[in-house]
Amino acid sequence: MEKNILEIQNLTKYYGKIKGVENLSLKLEEGEIFGFIGPNGAGKSTTIRSIMNLINKTSGKVLVENKEFNKDSIEIKEKIGYLPSEIYLYDDLTVKEMLDYHESFYKKDIHKRRTELVKRLELDEKKKIEDVSLGNLKKLGIILAFMHEPKILILDEPTSGLDPIMQNVFYDLLKEEKSKGNTIFYSTHILSEVSKICDRVGIIRNGELIKVEKIENLSNKSLTFVTITSEQVQEIVKDLKVNIVSEDGNTIKFGNNLQHDELIKKLSKYKIDRILIEEATLEDMFLHYYK
């Protein structure tokens, strides 16, 4: 039986009259990497900041191991590693001083893990934070999130600023955390990352969670894209009730959820000059839900 490690119940956040996120409910299982995807402005960061109690929720609850998580939940905070999309630290400290300061918060010895992460991410501890590049600042943020060996990692756009080599190192770290039974909430707008590392995905649009699905199920959905050239395209559109993706004279492209044999049967009564059926990619599926 799967164990729910993080549960969001009817999370709602309004900024005055502007909706950030509304009635979002979600359960994360122990040991999974959950991808939280949507374009910029969809409500990803608002959701994460609400989970972390960095902004006040309008309504709703967040539970960690069935205990409500609020600003005063010190024991729960120790179980969470958080990486914000934008990192702001003490500019006048060196990287080493920042890591020392962070290490001092914990009673347990986390120095060995810190040293390992610094080496793997190739971070120079001597530099002042104000002098490090965006990529190295992101590396520092990753180390700060991971070094106390949390049970839950909440990551907001974690690979922005990392070069491709460091991205692969980071993906390896995530897989290692998963193998330990730790849970990762991974927010991104980069779909290729999701298909690479995530077990399940949640799609958010306009502050509302519109779909939660296992990656393999989402990729194996029967959605295809069909391109047809025919003088009877308008009749076909009306008969099949399709949503047109693109149109050029007598040629249309549309998303199709029918099995191939059923589609061909429906089209057989029309004169088709040309037909092309393409399997949908994860990117296509994502765009399909954003129609």
DACOR-V426075 format. One record per residue. N is the residue number from 1. SS is DSSP state (~ for helix, > for strand, _ for the rest). Layout:
# DACOR-V426075
n: <N;N>
ss: <SS;SS>
This chain:
# DACOR-V426075
n: <1;2;3;4;5;6;7;8;9;10;11;12;13;14;15;16;17;18;19;20;21;22;23;24;25;26;27;28;29;30;31;32;33;34;35;36;37;38;39;40;41;42;43;44;45;46;47;48;49;50;51;52;53;54;55;56;57;58;59;60;61;62;63;64;65;66;67;68;69;70;71;72;73;74;75;76;77;78;79;80;81;82;83;84;85;86;87;88;89;90;91;92;93;94;95;96;97;98;99;100;101;102;103;104;105;106;107;108;109;110;111;112;113;114;115;116;117;118;119;120;121;122;123;124;125;126;127;128;129;130;131;132;133;134;135;136;137;138;139;140;141;142;143;144;145;146;147;148;149;150;151;152;153;154;155;156;157;158;159;160;161;162;163;164;165;166;167;168;169;170;171;172;173;174;175;176;177;178;179;180;181;182;183;184;185;186;187;188;189;190;191;192;193;194;195;196;197;198;199;200;201;202;203;204;205;206;207;208;209;210;211;212;213;214;215;216;217;218;219;220;221;222;223;224;225;226;227;228;229;230;231;232;233;234;235;236;237;238;239;240;241;242;243;244;245;246;247;248;249;250;251;252;253;254;255;256;257;258;259;260;261;262;263;264;265;266;267;268;269;270;271;272;273;274;275;276;277;278;279;280;281;282;283;284;285;286;287;288;289;290;291>
ss: <_;_;_;>;>;>;>;>;>;>;>;>;>;>;>;_;_;>;>;>;>;>;>;>;>;>;>;>;>;_;_;_;>;>;>;>;>;_;_;_;_;_;_;~;~;~;~;~;~;~;~;_;_;_;_;_;_;_;>;>;>;>;>;>;_;_;>;>;_;_;_;_;_;~;~;~;~;_;_;>;>;>;>;_;_;_;_;_;_;_;_;_;_;>;~;~;~;~;~;~;~;~;~;_;_;_;_;_;_;_;~;~;~;~;~;~;~;~;~;~;_;_;_;_;_;_;_;>;~;~;~;_;_;~;~;~;~;~;~;~;~;~;~;~;~;~;_;_;_;_;_;>;>;>;>;>;_;_;_;_;_;_;_;~;~;~;~;~;~;~;~;~;~;~;~;~;~;~;~;_;_;_;>;>;>;>;>;>;_;_;~;~;~;~;~;~;~;_;_;>;>;>;>;>;>;_;_;>;>;>;>;>;>;>;~;~;~;~;~;_;_;_;_;>;>;>;>;>;>;_;_;_;~;~;~;~;~;~;~;~;_;_;_;>;>;>;>;>;_;_;>;>;>;>;>;>;_;_;_;~;~;~;~;~;~;~;~;_;_;_;_;_;_;>;>;>;>;>;>;_;_;~;~;~;~;~;~;~;~;_;_>
